Amino acid sequence: MKFTAEQIAGILEGEVVGNPNATVSMLSKIEEGTEGCLTFLSNPKYTSFIYDTKASIVIVNNTFVPENEISATLIKVEDAYGAFAKILEFYNQAKNTKVGIEIPCVLSESAKHGKDFYLGSFSYIGENVIIGDNVKIYPNSFIGDNVKIGNNTVIFAGAKILSETEIGNNCNIYSGTTIGADGFGFAPNSDGTYRKIPQIGNVIIEDNVDIGACTTIDRATMGSTIIRKGVKLDNQIQIAHNVEIGENTVIAAQTGIAGTTKIGKNCMIGGQVGIAGHLIIGNNVRIQAQSGVGKNIKDNETLQGSPSFGYSEYSKSYVHFRNLPKIVTEIEELKKIIK
């Protein structure tokens, strides 16, 4: 697909400086731009590249004033970074326009789907599945029995949505993700073996949720594991049975959340965080990467460390920890003096 500078400026409500008929068909970083590419400049750190870039069109802030000659056509907007993000979203939507059912695949007779539906080859749709409008399910995906999927949701290649799962509108489920697998429930027997506890609950994912590649969300033992609206999950996250994650919370990769823990709204959780089970974590909490959380957390706290504690206290303690060998040496010398 090709777009002219004039068309892009119309989408972004921007001003063209240069050739309004300059065309682009690709996106790139400014330092890697070639002819036919659209790029942007928002960080002053990269200003030098605009004078050498081979990109055909560059989106810049209204405040940008060139100091040297620029070969590219400019589109001036209020916020170049935000404008380029808008173009990326537009480009992504343009790519995801597939419709129809590819062969071979399995679509159960009892399954129902809305208009503009796409089902990729080698996918499986189970019994009594209900799928909304403009849903895209890419190849090699599995959708189990009694699953519900809302409008405008995309299931990328190789994702597994197991039975009874409910997914809202405008969600993105990325490749390799498994939603609705059994929770980790076993009861010890008297002979030292373990008996599996049936997991009869489900997973509920509300609207506008993004779930990264190879993330797993376990079904509840009873009731529901719930991911509230606006949650953004990175790749390779483990969410155990009966966990609830509050609205607009963001969690980075390789974090693990044990069963029945409740996480509040608007939290930010760094990568490789471990959170124990049966905890309550408040709203607006910040947990730094590689922290270990083993107790309840109140609203608005920022934590670090394993076991985690207050961020400012952690920072002060870490200064002393780094100096610990020196402090021990000084203590030993003082002990000798005292003796």
C-alpha positions, -999 to 999 in steps of 0.1 A, spaced: 0 0 0 13 34 -10 4 68 7 13 103 -3 25 130 21 -7 148 15 -28 118 25 -7 112 56 -9 148 66 -47 145 63 -48 116 87 -26 134 112 -40 169 107 -4 180 99 13 205 75 33 193 45 67 210 40 81 198 7 66 176 -20 29 168 -12 31 139 -38 60 121 -22 50 85 -16 59 59 10 50 22 14 72 13 43 80 24 79 115 27 94 136 43 121 151 76 110 187 63 110 177 34 88 154 52 64 155 44 26 136 58 -3 99 50 0 101 50 39 81 70 64 98 78 97 97 104 125 118 127 146 108 135 182 139 130 203 165 158 199 191 131 204 184 119 168 182 153 151 215 148 132 200 118 113 173 140 96 200 157 74 213 123 61 182 101 61 172 86 28 136 83 40 110 100 17 89 115 45 97 125 80 71 134 107 84 162 129 72 185 157 58 219 148 86 234 167 113 218 145 134 243 126 161 228 103 196 241 105 207 225 72 191 214 40 168 183 42 160 162 12 130 145 28 95 159 28 84 169 63 50 166 79 47 190 109 24 180 137 19 189 174 34 156 187 56 136 163 59 106 185 21 103 190 15 109 153 38 81 143 21 58 168 -12 67 152 3 58 118 16 25 132 -19 17 144 -34 26 110 -8 5 93 -15 -25 116 -52 -22 109 -46 -21 72 -26 -54 75 -53 -71 95 -81 -70 69 -83 -107 61 -117 -122 60 -130 -157 52 -124 -192 63 -93 -210 50 -91 -247 43 -82 -270 60 -96 -260 94 -124 -273 117 -154 -250 124 -180 -268 145 -216 -266 132 -228 -252 166 -202 -224 165 -214 -189 156 -194 -159 143 -202 -123 132 -194 -104 100 -159 -99 86 -146 -130 104 -113 -146 95 -102 -181 104 -67 -192 94 -59 -227 81 -53 -256 105 -73 -239 132 -99 -256 153 -132 -240 166 -150 -262 192 -187 -266 200 -210 -237 210 -183 -211 204 -197 -176 200 -174 -151 181 -182 -114 175 -177 -91 145 -144 -85 128 -126 -112 148 -93 -125 133 -81 -160 142 -48 -168 126 -35 -202 115 -28 -231 139 -50 -216 167 -72 -237 190 -106 -224 204 -122 -248 228 -158 -256 235 -181 -228 249 -156 -200 244 -169 -165 238 -149 -139 219 -160 -102 215 -158 -79 186 -125 -67 170 -104 -92 189 -73 -108 172 -60 -143 181 -26 -146 166 -11 -178 152 -7 -208 175 -26 -194 205 -47 -218 226 -80 -206 241 -93 -235 262 -130 -243 270 -153 -219 288 -129 -189 284 -146 -155 279 -127 -128 259 -140 -92 255 -138 -67 227 -107 -52 212 -83 -77 227 -50 -90 212 -39 -125 221 -4 -132 208 12 -163 195 19 -192 218 -3 -180 246 -24 -205 264 -56 -193 282 -77 -216 304 -53 -244 311 -58 -262 344 -47 -244 375 -19 -261 396 -40 -280 421 -29 -312 438 -38 -327 472 -12 -349 490 -22 -385 497 -11 -405 528 13 -425 507 33 -395 495 16 -393 461 -6 -364 449 -42 -364 438 -52 -339 411 -80 -315 421 -104 -309 392 -103 -273 379 -139 -265 370 -137 -227 367 -128 -205 338 -109 -174 326 -126 -140 320 -107 -114 300 -124 -81 297 -122 -54 269 -90 -38 255 -66 -64 270 -33 -73 253 -16 -106 262 19 -112 250 34 -142 234 38 -175 254 19 -161 284 -2 -186 304 -34 -178 323 -48 -207 343 -85 -214 347 -99 -211 383 -104 -241 405 -139 -227 410 -152 -193 399 -130 -173 375 -95 -161 369 -102 -124 359 -81 -100 338 -99 -66 340 -103 -42 311 -72 -23 298 -46 -47 313 -14 -51 293 6 -83 298 41 -89 283 55 -121 270 61 -152 291 40 -143 322 24 -170 344 -9 -161 360 -22 -189 383 -58 -200 391 -82 -175 406 -59 -145 402 -76 -112 396 -57 -83 379 -73 -48 381 -80 -24 353 -51 -8 333 -24 -27 352 8 -34 332 30 -64 339 64 -70 322 79 -103 311 87 -134 331 66 -123 361 48 -151 380 17 -146 401 6 -174 424 -30 -185 430 -58 -164 443 -38 -131 446 -57 -99 438 -39 -71 421 -55 -36 420 -59 -10 393 -32 10 375 -3 -10 389 30 -13 372 50 -45 377 85 -50 364 100 -81 348 108 -112 367 87 -103 397 75 -132 418 42 -127 437 31 -153 463 -4 -166 465 -35 -153 485 -22 -117 486 -40 -84 481 -20 -58 462 -36 -23 462 -41 2 435 -14 23 419 14 0 432 48 0 416 69 -31 419 105 -29 406 120 -57 384 131 -90 401 113 -82 433 98 -110 455 65 -101 470 53 -122 500 29 -99 519 0 -76 512 7 -42 497 -13 -10 504 -23 15 477 3 38 461 34 19 474 66 14 454 86 -17 463 119 -33 454 140 -63 466 134 -99 476 117 -99 500 104 -66 488 101 -35 509 98 3 504 118 16 473 134 45 491 144 23 521 158 -3 496 179 23 478 194 35 511 200 -1 523 216 -10 490 243 17 494 253 1 527 251 -34 512 276 -25 485 299 -11 512 294 -42 534 330 -57 530 345 -23 539 322 -19 569 331 -54 582 368 -46 579 363 -14 599 343 -32 625 371 -58 629 397 -31 633 376 -13 659 372 -46 678 410 -50 679 414 -14 692 388 -20 719 406 -52 730 
